[in-house]
Amino acid sequence: MSDFPWLSVLIALPLLGAVVVSVLPRDNEPLVKWFSTGVSTLVGVLAVVMALNFDAGGDRFQFTEKYWWIKEFGIHWALGVDGVALVLILLSVILVPLVMLASWTDAERSGGVDVPAKRSVKGYFALLLSLEAAMIGVFAATDVFLFYVFFEAMLIPVYFLIGHYGGGAARERSYAAVKFLLYSLFGGLLMLVAVVWLYPLSNKPVGEGGLGHGTFMFEELRGLHLDPTTAKWMFLGFFVAFAIKAPMVPVHTWLPTAAQQSPPGALVLIVGVLDKVGTYGMLRFCLELFPGASKWATPAVLVFAVISIIYGAILAIGQVDLKRLIAYTSVSHFGFIVLGIFAMTSQGQSGAALYMVNHGFSTGALFLLVGFMIVRRRSAKITDFGGVQKAAPVLAGTFLIAGLSGLSLPGLSPFVSEFLVLVGTFSRYKVAACFAVTGVVLAAIYVLWMYQRTMGGPKVPAVEGMKDLTAREKWAVAPIIAIIVAMGFFPQPVLHVINPSVKETLARVDRHDPAPTLTGNVAENGARP
């Protein structure tokens, strides 16, 4: 079973599904929807079976595949997963079928105030399947050049999902799509320069810091010995691309614009999964390929992480559009993730990796529910809602749980990850951790105020006849809510998979958890047995 090409199959299945969808009859929309959802569900089942065969105590990279792709340049079709990549792939394959189930009408009506004409249902679901293949590939790639290919390939379906299937006027959708594309391409080009640079550096003789042969294989590149100046420039090439994708202040402005114009289902994948490629890349490539440069950049990165936490939360409080509000909360949450990564402690990095998963489910639930509300009300403005809990109590109750997870309420999954990040950061960078706690307080403000303005108070006249969640919508959101609650009480299975990878990363950057500081009588008299 270990010889089975799990990862190649997981990438190929949705791509093949997208091809089949494109040739299905245009007038048979139910077939397109059920077939696409079935393919993505099959991918999810296979990924879970693969995950059950993952040995957390075994080799770091498992289910590995390695074939020559472009031999002249040392490029391989090389795949493999460690614990962090595995849980992010699982996040992806769980969300995609639920998004498809929830997005039954996204192609026909995108929910904007300026509802566009009906779009191609085949095209919408084919793009979602193509995006799923790219998401799996980017987390599974162990050849740096292959990683870059998947990193850029994700842009194509997202561009069309925003520009063609988003809400609002055509001009606004196009602007959001182009802005997303330009930001991502700018970061991608910087990373491409650094990626290509790796080849001649690895081709240097061993005595000059190289490997004696040109390669893009991640595990081999970890053995490079770069001079400090070169390492810093290459670190910046990777980091800026990942910071844009993450998104971090000040290169975050594409996200609120894209969020406002994206169809809700696609937005779940953009914020829930695609943005994680940025923080995943920091943890995997920035720290492990350029450990010295990462430590050099840590003070500046921590400052920008704290600014992202506070700035994103403050802007979220002032939003009048639901999708923009949740987008700004994500800017704040990604600040926590970056903070945990660059705290370079086991608690901080384990919390950051867990936060990537928890944020994906928490924000995914919020965007799905907001999408249901927008379809019913034909508006994303907070002022167009009010008293929804009286008209649609199940929708309101589910929205409350998802919202409380966004403010990291104890008992819900984000609390565990946020707590680990803050504890891990405080043990080494106390000032940064103290400022970051401000984000926790601000989160309570924007989440509870959002709920009060939309769900509480007197019913807005247009909300009088609002329908509650349908059976299909309940099936789409219930698994995410169940995961949020289950992981809030029992996160250990995920942490058990993540922790070995985190230890490898810390060993690579030569960092160890700070020793506890003894104070008072214990410090004077010695620790008691």
N, C-alpha and C positions, 0 to 999 in steps of 0.2 A: 504493500500500500504506500510505502514511503517513496517509491519510484514513480508514483502517479503524478503527472504534471498539474498539480492542483491549481497553481497560480495562473498558468497559461490558459487553462480551461475557464477559470473565473473571468479572465479578460476576454477570451474569445466568445463566450456564450452571449453576453449582451451585445457585442458587435454583430454577431450572426443574427441575433434577434432583431437588431436595428435594420439589417438588410432585408430580412423577411417582412418586417412591418412595412418597409417602403414599397413592397410589391403586393401587399394585400389590397383587396378592393377598396377604393376610396369611400364608397357609400356604405360600407359595413363597419361603422365606427365601434359598435360593441365588440366585434371580433378583435379590432386593433387594440382596444383597451384591455380586454381580458387576456389576450395573447401577451402583450407587453408586461402586464402585471404578473402573469404566470412565469415568464422568462426570468424576471427579476426575483421572483420568489424562489425559483429553482436555484438561482445563483446564491441567494441567501442561505438556502438549505445546505448546499455544497460547502459554502464557507464555514458554516457551523460544524459540519462533519470534519472539515479540515482542522478547525480550531480544537476540536475534541482530541485530535491526535497530536497536538502541540505539547511538547515536553518542556515545561518551564525550567526544569533543572538540567536540560540537555544543551546541545550546541546553541550558540546565540542565534544564528540564522538557520532556519529549518524550511523544509519544502523547497530546497534550492534547485534551480535550473540554470544551466550555463551553456550557451551555444554561441558560436561565432556569428556575428552579424556583419560587421565591416572589418575584416581581419587586418587590412592595411593600416588602420588607425587604432587598432586595439579595442574596438567596440564590440561588446557582447550583448546578446539577449540574455540578461542575467537577472533572475528573480529570486527572492527569498524574503522571509519575514522574521523579525524578532518580536518580542512581546509588544512593543509600542506600535509597530506597523500592523501587527495582527489585530489589536483591538480597534484601530482606526479603520481597517478594512471591514471588520464586523459592523462598526458604526455605519459605514457606507452602505453595505448590502442590506442592513435592516431598514434604513431610512428610505431607500429607493422604492421598494414595493409599496410602502405606506404612503409615500408621496404620490405614487401613481394612483392608488386607491382614493386618496383625497383630492386629486387633481382631475377628476372625471370630466369636469366642465371647463378647465382652465383654457383649453384651446378655443372653445366657443365664446367664452366671456371671461375676460381677464380681470374683471372686477374694478376697473378704474372708473373714475367719474365720467371720463370720455371713452365709453366702451367701444373698442374697435370692431370691425367686421369679423365674421367667423373665420378662423384660421384652419389650416390643415391639421386634423387630429393625428394623422399618420406622422406628419413631420414632428409634432410635439413629442410624441412618445418615442419616436426613433432618436430624437436628440437626447432624451432622458437616458435611454439605453446606452447611447454612445458616451455620454458623460459618466455613466457608471463604470464602463470599461476603463476610461482614462483615470478615474479616481482609484480604482483597484491597482492599476499599473503604477501610478505615481508612488503609492505606499509600498509596493512590492519590489520596485526596481533596486537592484544592488550594483548596477553599472551607472555611474554618475551621468554619462551622456544619455543613457536610456531614461534616467530620471528626468533630465531636462526635456526630452522629447514628450514624455507624458505631461510634464509641467506645462508646456506650451499647448499641447493637444487639448487640454481642458478648456482653453479659451474659446475654441471654435463653437462647441454646442452652447456654451453660456452666452456668447455674443448673440446668437440667433434667438435663444430663449428670452433674453431681455429685449432685443430690438424688434423681434417679430411677434412675440406672444405676451409682452408686458402690457401693463395698463396705461391709461393716459393717451394723449395725442401722439401721433406718429413722430413728430419732431422731438418730443420729450423722450420717447423710448429710444430713438436713434442717438440722442445726445448721451443718455445714460450708458447705452451699449458701447459707444465709441470711447467714452471716458474710461469705462472699465477696461476696454481693450488697450488703450494707449498707456494707462498706468501699468498694466500687467506686462505689456510688450517692453516698456522701458526697463522695468525690473528684470525681465527675462533676458534682454540684451546684455545687461551688466553681468548677469550670471553666466551667460554664454561665453563672454570673454574669459571669465575665471575658469569655466569648465574646460575650454579649449587650451588654456594656459597649463592646465594640469598635465597634458600629454607630454610636452617637451620637458617639463620638470621631472616627470617620472622616468623619462628616457635618459636622464643623466646617469653617469656612473654612480655606483653605490658610494664611493668615496667622496662624491660631491653632493651627497644628500639625496640622490635619485634612487631608482629601483633597478636600473640597468636595462629596462625595457619600458616602452610606452604602454600605458594602460589607463582605463577609466574605472576599473573595478574598485569599489569602495573599500573593501577590506585590505587590498594591496596598497591603496593610496594612504591609508592610515599610517603606513610605514615611511612616508616621505619626511625628510628633514629640511624644512624651508628656512631660509634666512628671515629674520623678523620683519624686515620691510616688505618683502614679497608676500609673506603670510598675511600681513595686515591689509594689503591691497586686495588680495584674493578673498579674505574674510569679508571685506566691505562689498565686493561684487556679489557674493552669495547673500549677505545679510540684508542689503537694500532690497533685493528681489523678494526675500522672505518677509521683510517688514511691510512691504506694499501688500503682499498677499494676506498678511496676518489679520487685520490691518492695524498698524501702529501710527500714532500721531508722530509726525505731521503728514504722513502719506496715506491717510485713511479716507480722504474726502470722496473717493470713488464709491465707497460702500453705501452711505446714505442715499446717494443719487440712484445707484443701481437697485437698492432695496425698494425705493419708492416706485420704480417702474417695472420691477420683475413680477412675473406671475408668482403667487404664493408658494406653489409647489417647488418651482425651481429655486426660489429664494431659500427654502429649507436646505437645499443641497449646497447653495453658494455659501451661506453663513455657517451651516452645520458641519460641512465636510471640506469644501474647497479652501476656506480660510485656514483650516487646520494644517494644510500643506505648508503654510508659512512657519508656524510654530514647530511643526514636525521637522522641517528643514533646518531650523536653528538648532534643535536638539541633536539631530543626526549629523548634519554636514558641517555646520559652523563650528560646533564644539569639538567634534572628533577629527576633522581634517585640519583645523587650525586652532589647536588648543591654546597656544601661547597668545595668539591674536585675540582669541575669545576672552581670555583673562585681561588683556590690555583694554578691550572695549567695554568690559563689564560695568564700570562706573557710569559711563554715558548711557548704556543700554538701560540700566536700572532707573536712571533719571527719566528717560523717555517712557519707560513702563509705568512709573508712578504717575507721570503726566497723563498718559492714556487712561489710566484708571479713573482719575479725578475729572479730567476734561470730558471724557465720554459720558460719565455719569451726570455731570452738570448739564451738558447739552441734551441728554435724554429727558431730563426734567422739563425742559422748555419746549419740547416738540409738540406739534398739533396733529401730526400724521402718525398713525400707529406703526406703520412699517419703518419709518425713519426713527421713531422712538426705540424700537427693539434693535435696530441697526446700531444706534449709538450705545445701547447697553452692551452690545457685543464688543465695541471698541474698548469699553471699560473692562469687560471680562478677559479679553485678549491681553490687556495689560497685566492682569494677574498671572496669566499663563507664562508670558515672557519673564515676569518677575521671578517666578518659580524656577524657570530654566536657568537663568543667569545668577540665581542665588548659589547655584552649584553645591547644593546639599542634597542628601538622599530624600529627605522629606519634601523639599521644594520641587525637585525634578519629578518625583513620583506623583506629587500633587498636581504638577503641571500636565503631565501625561494623562492622568485621570481626569483633569479638568477639560482636556480636549474632548474626551468622550462625553462627559456629563454635560458640557455646554452644547454639544451637538444635539443631544436628546432634549435638553431643556428649551433651547432656542427653537429647535425643530417643532416642538409641541406648540410654542407660542405662535410661530408663524403659520402653522396649519390652522389654529383656531382663529387667528386674525383673518386668514384667508376665508374661512367659513363666514365670518362676520361681514367681510367686505362684499362677498357674493350676495348676501342677504340685503345689505343696506346700500350697495352700489357706491360706497364711499369708504375711505380710509381715515377720514378726519374724526378726531376724538369727539368734537362737539356735535357730530351727527349721531352719537350714541348716548345712551342714558337709560337706566332702568332695565337693562337687558336681563338681569337675573330674575325679574318678574315674568318676562315673556319667554325666556329660554333658560330655565334653571340648570339643566345639565351642561349646556354650553358655558354658563357663568361659573359653575362649580369646577369644571375642568380647567377653565381659564385661570381660576384662582390657584389651583394646584400648580399649574405651569408657571404662573407668575411668582408664586412663593419659592419655587425652585430657582427662579432667576435671582432672587435676593438671598439665596443659600440658606434657607430655613433648615434648622436641624431636623433630621429625619428624611430629608430629600437629598438626592445624590450630590448636587453641587456643593453642599456644605462640607462634605468630607474633603473634597479636593481643595476648596478654598482655605479650609483650616490647615491642611498640610502645607500649602504654599506659604501662608502667613507664618506658621511655626518654623518652617525651613528657612525662610528669609530672615526672620527675627534672630535666629541663632547666629547669623553672620552679619547681616546688615540691618541693625535695629532701627535706624532713622527711616530707611526706605519702607520697612514693614509698618512703622507707626503711621506714616503718611498714607500707605495703602489701605489701612483700616478705614480711612475716611470713605473709601469707595463702598464699604459695607453699609455705612450709615446712609449714604446717598442712594444706594440700591433700594433700601426700604422706602425712601421717599418716592422714587419714580415708579416703582412697581405698585405700591398701594394707592398712589394718586391716580395712576392709570386705571386701576381696577375700580376705584371709587367713581371716576368720571364716566366710565363706559358701562359698568354693570350696576352701580348703585344709583341712588337718587330717584327722582320721578322719571317715569317713562317718557322718552321723546315720542311725539305723535307717530313718527314713521317707524318706531320700534314696536308699536302696539301689536301688529300681526306677525312679528318675527318668529319663524319656525325654529324649534329646537334641533339639536343634532339628529340627523337621520341615522339609520342603521349602518350605512356605508361609512359615514363620517365617524361614527363611534368605533368601528373596526379599525379605522385609520389611526385614530389618536390614542385609543385605549392601550395598545402595546407599549407606546412611548411612556405614558403615565405610569404603567406598571413597572417599567424598567427604572424610571426615576425614583419610585418608592422603594423598590427592591434593593437598588444599589445604595440608597440612602441608609439602609439598615445593615446591608451586607456587601460592602465593597471589596472584601478581601480576595475573592476569586480574580477580580481584574487586577488588583495590586500585586497578587502573586505572579501574574504573567508579566506585569510591567517592571517590577523591581530588578530582576537580573539585568535587563537592558540598561536601566539607570545606573547600576553599579559599574557596568562596562564603560559607560560614558564618563562617569566621575573618575574612574581609574585612568582614562585616556587624558583628561585634563589635569590629572594629578591633584585632585581635590579630595579632602576628607571632611567628614562632619566635624564641626568644632567641638572640642571637649567641653563638658558642662562646667560652668563657672561656679566655684564654691565661695560663699560669702559668709560674713558673721562669724559665730563661734565655730561653725564647722570648718571654715577655712583656717581659723587660728589653731584649733585643737586637733584637726585631722578628721577625716570621715569616720563615723562610728561603724562598727561591723554590724 
